[in-house]
Amino acid sequence: MAFWGTASLLRSRDGHEAKVSNVELFFDLVYVFAVTQLSHRLLHDYGFSGAVEAAVLWFGVWLAWQYTCWVTNWFDPEAMPMRLLLFAIMLCGLVMAAAIPSAFGARALLFAGGYVAIQLGRTLFVLAHLGRHPLAANFRRILGWTCISACLWIAGGLVAELRLPLWIAAVACDYLAPMTGFRLPGMGRSLTTDWTIEGGHIAERCQQFVIVALGESILVTGATLSETADWSDLPVLIAFLVAFIGALAMWWVYFDTGSQQGSEAILHAEDPGRMGASFHYVHAVMVAGVIVSAVANELVIDHPDGRITMASMFVLTGGPLLYLLGNGIYKTLVFGRFPLSHIGGLVALAILMVFAPFTDLLMVGGLATMIMLAVAIWETLSRRGGSSARVMATD
């Protein structure tokens, strides 16, 4: 009985920030593979239908990670039962990730089954340990919504003709449910003010997933260069440098100008639960931008002089655009305003879309990277200038 613990495995709230544990970092390794699978799938089909399918799969992957992140915020991941739960989720997540290339084909049911096993299994496990704790009502509502989305996922896995609309509906269920407080007839709704969370833990976990995605971008860049036969080809080397600088600029935009303030924003928010949920919605957009940018890097290194098509134009400019949009909304949550530098970057990328069809992949990729780098420098100077002004005002 002591092994499983009836003290309900909840984290102790002693006023200290909940630290991210080694087992959580180990857990994230599955998502390194999942992000790689998603970027490779999108690379092989980045037309409209391929992009929509990749988006649905990405949101499924993100939801499985996001809900687990909240559980490890409430429960102690160092407790043996929680470790075993995380290991079981890792196994199911590995099956999900392995099925991604054929998720809309022969392995649809494997992807859907892996997702459903994660969402249902985790929720049932938590309910079994909560007893009469106030959080139990919240997880009963989550279980209700999970059952609804599970039916849609499994039905989509079985019926190929309706797979895409059914899975879009399933994703919508799991994304929209928290916005309604998991409201269900006869069960009421949960209040975000009751979602007692550790802001530092939520913020740090989101930051770590951004690192996972940026790591995939670096991996793709290095692997693509490694497979290139002629390293003396100047356009290929320039494309490689552009890809590396692009990843550096993405890191800079997020980690140098706002990542550390995230935990404080949740801590001092009037409704920390709502703020934490908003963080997860925003980071889903941000990481999607990194994944698309990784695909763009591989395209540019493989074919630097390739002509621009409508699909490749959206890949080359869409990745940075999604990333800047996500960062802008995130910084609006943290600082209370959408940064002017990010508005400038989004406008510049929109203009680049207009002129992209008249040039080649390397030129568009290079200009998109220059825009990202300019935004990073602008934002850093703006933030540090504002900090210096506040310090002088207090002297």
Secondary structure, 3 states (H helix, E strand, C coil): CCCCCCCCCECCCCCCCCCCCHHHHHHCHHHHHHHHHHHHHHHHCCCHHHHHHHHHHHHHHHHHHHHHHHHHHHECCCCHHHHHHHHHHHHHHHHHHHHHHHCCCCCHHHHHHHHHHHHHHHHHHHHHHHCCCCHHHHHHHHHHHHHHHHHHHHHHHHCHHHHHHHHHHHHHHHHHCHHHCCCECCCECCCHHHCCCCHHHHHHHHHHHHHHHHHHHHHHHHHHHHCCCCCCCHHHHHHHHHHHHHHHHHHHHHHHCCCCHHHHHHHCCCCHHHHHHHHHHHHHHHHHHHHHHHHHHHHHHHCCCCECCHHHHHHHHHHHHHHHHHHHHHHHHHHCCCCHHHHHHHHHHHHHHHHHHHCEHHHHHHHHHHHHHHHHHHHHHHHHHHHHHHHHHHC
